[in-house]
């Protein structure tokens, strides 16, 4: 399965445990890690999802603040 990182050791589990509250973490059956998306995949997502959404937002003046937010703060390295 492409993108699934099976080589990574389970050391990330401690980080997940520290991030979530115990009552939520105890409900998690397993944690699956993925490699970052390659630039080609990000471009395809942008073409298929982000650009049409931006066009829609521009056509609706009440939602223009959303376009400005996406342009300035729409990408986060950790979460994608």
Phi and psi in radians as a Rosetta constraint file:
Dihedral C 1 N 2 CA 2 C 2 CIRCULARHARMONIC -1.268 0.35
Dihedral N 2 CA 2 C 2 N 3 CIRCULARHARMONIC 2.363 0.35
Dihedral C 2 N 3 CA 3 C 3 CIRCULARHARMONIC 1.646 0.35
Dihedral N 3 CA 3 C 3 N 4 CIRCULARHARMONIC -0.425 0.35
Dihedral C 3 N 4 CA 4 C 4 CIRCULARHARMONIC -1.314 0.35
Dihedral N 4 CA 4 C 4 N 5 CIRCULARHARMONIC 2.143 0.35
Dihedral C 4 N 5 CA 5 C 5 CIRCULARHARMONIC -1.690 0.35
Dihedral N 5 CA 5 C 5 N 6 CIRCULARHARMONIC 1.652 0.35
Dihedral C 5 N 6 CA 6 C 6 CIRCULARHARMONIC -1.542 0.35
Dihedral N 6 CA 6 C 6 N 7 CIRCULARHARMONIC -0.205 0.35
Dihedral C 6 N 7 CA 7 C 7 CIRCULARHARMONIC -1.472 0.35
Dihedral N 7 CA 7 C 7 N 8 CIRCULARHARMONIC -0.300 0.35
Dihedral C 7 N 8 CA 8 C 8 CIRCULARHARMONIC -1.249 0.35
Dihedral N 8 CA 8 C 8 N 9 CIRCULARHARMONIC 2.268 0.35
Dihedral C 8 N 9 CA 9 C 9 CIRCULARHARMONIC -1.204 0.35
Dihedral N 9 CA 9 C 9 N 10 CIRCULARHARMONIC 2.782 0.35
Dihedral C 9 N 10 CA 10 C 10 CIRCULARHARMONIC -1.300 0.35
Dihedral N 10 CA 10 C 10 N 11 CIRCULARHARMONIC 0.487 0.35
Dihedral C 10 N 11 CA 11 C 11 CIRCULARHARMONIC -1.214 0.35
Dihedral N 11 CA 11 C 11 N 12 CIRCULARHARMONIC -0.330 0.35
Dihedral C 11 N 12 CA 12 C 12 CIRCULARHARMONIC -1.200 0.35
Dihedral N 12 CA 12 C 12 N 13 CIRCULARHARMONIC -0.336 0.35
Dihedral C 12 N 13 CA 13 C 13 CIRCULARHARMONIC -1.085 0.35
Dihedral N 13 CA 13 C 13 N 14 CIRCULARHARMONIC -0.612 0.35
Dihedral C 13 N 14 CA 14 C 14 CIRCULARHARMONIC -1.127 0.35
Dihedral N 14 CA 14 C 14 N 15 CIRCULARHARMONIC -0.670 0.35
Dihedral C 14 N 15 CA 15 C 15 CIRCULARHARMONIC -1.136 0.35
Dihedral N 15 CA 15 C 15 N 16 CIRCULARHARMONIC -0.726 0.35
Dihedral C 15 N 16 CA 16 C 16 CIRCULARHARMONIC -1.107 0.35
Dihedral N 16 CA 16 C 16 N 17 CIRCULARHARMONIC -0.748 0.35
Dihedral C 16 N 17 CA 17 C 17 CIRCULARHARMONIC -1.083 0.35
Dihedral N 17 CA 17 C 17 N 18 CIRCULARHARMONIC -0.689 0.35
Dihedral C 17 N 18 CA 18 C 18 CIRCULARHARMONIC -1.245 0.35
Dihedral N 18 CA 18 C 18 N 19 CIRCULARHARMONIC -0.508 0.35
Dihedral C 18 N 19 CA 19 C 19 CIRCULARHARMONIC -1.349 0.35
Dihedral N 19 CA 19 C 19 N 20 CIRCULARHARMONIC -0.765 0.35
Dihedral C 19 N 20 CA 20 C 20 CIRCULARHARMONIC -1.636 0.35
Dihedral N 20 CA 20 C 20 N 21 CIRCULARHARMONIC 2.674 0.35
Dihedral C 20 N 21 CA 21 C 21 CIRCULARHARMONIC -1.159 0.35
Dihedral N 21 CA 21 C 21 N 22 CIRCULARHARMONIC 2.617 0.35
Dihedral C 21 N 22 CA 22 C 22 CIRCULARHARMONIC -0.983 0.35
Dihedral N 22 CA 22 C 22 N 23 CIRCULARHARMONIC -0.680 0.35
Dihedral C 22 N 23 CA 23 C 23 CIRCULARHARMONIC -1.174 0.35
Dihedral N 23 CA 23 C 23 N 24 CIRCULARHARMONIC -0.454 0.35
Dihedral C 23 N 24 CA 24 C 24 CIRCULARHARMONIC -1.467 0.35
Dihedral N 24 CA 24 C 24 N 25 CIRCULARHARMONIC -0.765 0.35
Dihedral C 24 N 25 CA 25 C 25 CIRCULARHARMONIC -1.031 0.35
Dihedral N 25 CA 25 C 25 N 26 CIRCULARHARMONIC -0.652 0.35
Dihedral C 25 N 26 CA 26 C 26 CIRCULARHARMONIC -1.146 0.35
Dihedral N 26 CA 26 C 26 N 27 CIRCULARHARMONIC -0.290 0.35
Dihedral C 26 N 27 CA 27 C 27 CIRCULARHARMONIC -1.572 0.35
Dihedral N 27 CA 27 C 27 N 28 CIRCULARHARMONIC -0.121 0.35
Dihedral C 27 N 28 CA 28 C 28 CIRCULARHARMONIC -1.452 0.35
Dihedral N 28 CA 28 C 28 N 29 CIRCULARHARMONIC 2.185 0.35
Dihedral C 28 N 29 CA 29 C 29 CIRCULARHARMONIC -1.387 0.35
Dihedral N 29 CA 29 C 29 N 30 CIRCULARHARMONIC -0.731 0.35
Dihedral C 29 N 30 CA 30 C 30 CIRCULARHARMONIC -2.765 0.35
Dihedral N 30 CA 30 C 30 N 31 CIRCULARHARMONIC 2.797 0.35
Dihedral C 30 N 31 CA 31 C 31 CIRCULARHARMONIC -2.049 0.35
Dihedral N 31 CA 31 C 31 N 32 CIRCULARHARMONIC 2.233 0.35
Dihedral C 31 N 32 CA 32 C 32 CIRCULARHARMONIC -1.942 0.35
Dihedral N 32 CA 32 C 32 N 33 CIRCULARHARMONIC 2.224 0.35
Dihedral C 32 N 33 CA 33 C 33 CIRCULARHARMONIC -1.798 0.35
Dihedral N 33 CA 33 C 33 N 34 CIRCULARHARMONIC 2.546 0.35
Dihedral C 33 N 34 CA 34 C 34 CIRCULARHARMONIC -2.183 0.35
Dihedral N 34 CA 34 C 34 N 35 CIRCULARHARMONIC 2.629 0.35
Dihedral C 34 N 35 CA 35 C 35 CIRCULARHARMONIC -1.296 0.35
Dihedral N 35 CA 35 C 35 N 36 CIRCULARHARMONIC 2.745 0.35
Dihedral C 35 N 36 CA 36 C 36 CIRCULARHARMONIC -1.038 0.35
Dihedral N 36 CA 36 C 36 N 37 CIRCULARHARMONIC 2.607 0.35
Dihedral C 36 N 37 CA 37 C 37 CIRCULARHARMONIC -1.176 0.35
Dihedral N 37 CA 37 C 37 N 38 CIRCULARHARMONIC 2.453 0.35
Dihedral C 37 N 38 CA 38 C 38 CIRCULARHARMONIC -1.230 0.35
Dihedral N 38 CA 38 C 38 N 39 CIRCULARHARMONIC 2.726 0.35
Dihedral C 38 N 39 CA 39 C 39 CIRCULARHARMONIC -0.953 0.35
Dihedral N 39 CA 39 C 39 N 40 CIRCULARHARMONIC -0.594 0.35
Dihedral C 39 N 40 CA 40 C 40 CIRCULARHARMONIC -1.096 0.35
Dihedral N 40 CA 40 C 40 N 41 CIRCULARHARMONIC -0.701 0.35
Dihedral C 40 N 41 CA 41 C 41 CIRCULARHARMONIC -1.182 0.35
Dihedral N 41 CA 41 C 41 N 42 CIRCULARHARMONIC -0.687 0.35
Dihedral C 41 N 42 CA 42 C 42 CIRCULARHARMONIC -1.101 0.35
Dihedral N 42 CA 42 C 42 N 43 CIRCULARHARMONIC -0.704 0.35
Dihedral C 42 N 43 CA 43 C 43 CIRCULARHARMONIC -1.108 0.35
Dihedral N 43 CA 43 C 43 N 44 CIRCULARHARMONIC -0.708 0.35
Dihedral C 43 N 44 CA 44 C 44 CIRCULARHARMONIC -1.144 0.35
Dihedral N 44 CA 44 C 44 N 45 CIRCULARHARMONIC -0.706 0.35
Dihedral C 44 N 45 CA 45 C 45 CIRCULARHARMONIC -1.106 0.35
Dihedral N 45 CA 45 C 45 N 46 CIRCULARHARMONIC -0.745 0.35
Dihedral C 45 N 46 CA 46 C 46 CIRCULARHARMONIC -1.057 0.35
Dihedral N 46 CA 46 C 46 N 47 CIRCULARHARMONIC -0.789 0.35
Dihedral C 46 N 47 CA 47 C 47 CIRCULARHARMONIC -1.144 0.35
Dihedral N 47 CA 47 C 47 N 48 CIRCULARHARMONIC -0.680 0.35
Dihedral C 47 N 48 CA 48 C 48 CIRCULARHARMONIC -1.548 0.35
Dihedral N 48 CA 48 C 48 N 49 CIRCULARHARMONIC -0.431 0.35
Dihedral C 48 N 49 CA 49 C 49 CIRCULARHARMONIC -2.136 0.35
Dihedral N 49 CA 49 C 49 N 50 CIRCULARHARMONIC -0.955 0.35
Dihedral C 49 N 50 CA 50 C 50 CIRCULARHARMONIC -1.207 0.35
Dihedral N 50 CA 50 C 50 N 51 CIRCULARHARMONIC -0.808 0.35
Dihedral C 50 N 51 CA 51 C 51 CIRCULARHARMONIC -1.108 0.35
Dihedral N 51 CA 51 C 51 N 52 CIRCULARHARMONIC -0.835 0.35
Dihedral C 51 N 52 CA 52 C 52 CIRCULARHARMONIC -1.049 0.35
Dihedral N 52 CA 52 C 52 N 53 CIRCULARHARMONIC -0.657 0.35
Dihedral C 52 N 53 CA 53 C 53 CIRCULARHARMONIC -1.125 0.35
Dihedral N 53 CA 53 C 53 N 54 CIRCULARHARMONIC -0.758 0.35
Dihedral C 53 N 54 CA 54 C 54 CIRCULARHARMONIC -1.074 0.35
Dihedral N 54 CA 54 C 54 N 55 CIRCULARHARMONIC -0.726 0.35
Dihedral C 54 N 55 CA 55 C 55 CIRCULARHARMONIC -1.064 0.35
Dihedral N 55 CA 55 C 55 N 56 CIRCULARHARMONIC -0.745 0.35
Dihedral C 55 N 56 CA 56 C 56 CIRCULARHARMONIC -1.084 0.35
Dihedral N 56 CA 56 C 56 N 57 CIRCULARHARMONIC -0.774 0.35
Dihedral C 56 N 57 CA 57 C 57 CIRCULARHARMONIC -1.126 0.35
Dihedral N 57 CA 57 C 57 N 58 CIRCULARHARMONIC -0.671 0.35
Dihedral C 57 N 58 CA 58 C 58 CIRCULARHARMONIC -1.145 0.35
Dihedral N 58 CA 58 C 58 N 59 CIRCULARHARMONIC -0.621 0.35
Dihedral C 58 N 59 CA 59 C 59 CIRCULARHARMONIC -1.284 0.35
Dihedral N 59 CA 59 C 59 N 60 CIRCULARHARMONIC -0.233 0.35
Dihedral C 59 N 60 CA 60 C 60 CIRCULARHARMONIC -2.029 0.35
Dihedral N 60 CA 60 C 60 N 61 CIRCULARHARMONIC 1.725 0.35
Dihedral C 60 N 61 CA 61 C 61 CIRCULARHARMONIC -0.947 0.35
Dihedral N 61 CA 61 C 61 N 62 CIRCULARHARMONIC -0.534 0.35
Dihedral C 61 N 62 CA 62 C 62 CIRCULARHARMONIC -1.176 0.35
Dihedral N 62 CA 62 C 62 N 63 CIRCULARHARMONIC -0.333 0.35
Dihedral C 62 N 63 CA 63 C 63 CIRCULARHARMONIC -1.831 0.35
Dihedral N 63 CA 63 C 63 N 64 CIRCULARHARMONIC 0.141 0.35
Dihedral C 63 N 64 CA 64 C 64 CIRCULARHARMONIC -1.085 0.35
Dihedral N 64 CA 64 C 64 N 65 CIRCULARHARMONIC -0.516 0.35
Dihedral C 64 N 65 CA 65 C 65 CIRCULARHARMONIC -1.057 0.35
Dihedral N 65 CA 65 C 65 N 66 CIRCULARHARMONIC -0.555 0.35
Dihedral C 65 N 66 CA 66 C 66 CIRCULARHARMONIC -1.130 0.35
Dihedral N 66 CA 66 C 66 N 67 CIRCULARHARMONIC -0.677 0.35
Dihedral C 66 N 67 CA 67 C 67 CIRCULARHARMONIC -1.120 0.35
Dihedral N 67 CA 67 C 67 N 68 CIRCULARHARMONIC -0.772 0.35
Dihedral C 67 N 68 CA 68 C 68 CIRCULARHARMONIC -1.093 0.35
Dihedral N 68 CA 68 C 68 N 69 CIRCULARHARMONIC -0.731 0.35
Dihedral C 68 N 69 CA 69 C 69 CIRCULARHARMONIC -1.081 0.35
Dihedral N 69 CA 69 C 69 N 70 CIRCULARHARMONIC -0.805 0.35
Dihedral C 69 N 70 CA 70 C 70 CIRCULARHARMONIC -1.069 0.35
Dihedral N 70 CA 70 C 70 N 71 CIRCULARHARMONIC -0.680 0.35
Dihedral C 70 N 71 CA 71 C 71 CIRCULARHARMONIC -1.161 0.35
Dihedral N 71 CA 71 C 71 N 72 CIRCULARHARMONIC -0.687 0.35
Dihedral C 71 N 72 CA 72 C 72 CIRCULARHARMONIC -1.537 0.35
Dihedral N 72 CA 72 C 72 N 73 CIRCULARHARMONIC -0.759 0.35
Dihedral C 72 N 73 CA 73 C 73 CIRCULARHARMONIC -2.196 0.35
Dihedral N 73 CA 73 C 73 N 74 CIRCULARHARMONIC 0.378 0.35
Dihedral C 73 N 74 CA 74 C 74 CIRCULARHARMONIC -1.393 0.35
Dihedral N 74 CA 74 C 74 N 75 CIRCULARHARMONIC -0.139 0.35
Dihedral C 74 N 75 CA 75 C 75 CIRCULARHARMONIC -2.130 0.35
Dihedral N 75 CA 75 C 75 N 76 CIRCULARHARMONIC 2.327 0.35
Dihedral C 75 N 76 CA 76 C 76 CIRCULARHARMONIC -2.210 0.35
Dihedral N 76 CA 76 C 76 N 77 CIRCULARHARMONIC 2.208 0.35
Dihedral C 76 N 77 CA 77 C 77 CIRCULARHARMONIC -1.083 0.35
Dihedral N 77 CA 77 C 77 N 78 CIRCULARHARMONIC -0.618 0.35
Dihedral C 77 N 78 CA 78 C 78 CIRCULARHARMONIC -1.305 0.35
Dihedral N 78 CA 78 C 78 N 79 CIRCULARHARMONIC -0.811 0.35
Dihedral C 78 N 79 CA 79 C 79 CIRCULARHARMONIC -1.720 0.35
Dihedral N 79 CA 79 C 79 N 80 CIRCULARHARMONIC -0.216 0.35
